Amino acid sequence: MRALLVCVVLFLAPSAFAADWSHYVNVRYGFATDVPPGFAGQGEAANSDGQVFATPTAELRVFGANIFASDFEAEVREREASDAADGWGLTYKVSTPAAASWSGRQGGRILYVRAIALCAGTQIGVIRFTYMRSDLAAFDPVVERLVRAFRATDESAMCGAT
């Protein structure tokens, strides 16, 4: 029965994820992204740095932060190291001075992270997407759209006021 349910979810998921995406804009850090259908927002964080969107088996964390390392790429390396220390077996890493992605596995879960430089490299915008390994095929197109949609906006309320 469980195998039948997984097959139905995998068959229906790509079409469900193709429509009815919503859009999230973070004014404090100046970034925006699309949010997949079925992901319920948990409300903007009290400090306005981002929001969590969730389903029963997946979580999308979207947030901004000040960079405390020497630059964006050093910040990315520190965040990758933190994920590895937390038990994520990182399987993919790519970084430029303006954007980075990494992913990994921990048990039956998948982690995908996308980071972008904000505010002339003094801030970072981050998407952390975790989901069940069994949903990998269904979420591949979701990850692709998240990466395409994740962008800096024209201005940040905090840019220059860190």
Buried (B, 14 or more C-beta within 10 A) or exposed (E): EEEEEBEEBBEEBBEEBEEEBEEBEBBBBBBBBBBBBBBEBEEBBEEBBBBBBBBEEBBBBBBBBBBEEEEBBEBBBBBBEEBBEEEBEBEEBEBEEEBBBBBBBBEEBBBBBBBBBBBEBBBBBBBBBBBBEBBEEBBEBBBEBBBEBBEBBEEBEBBEEE
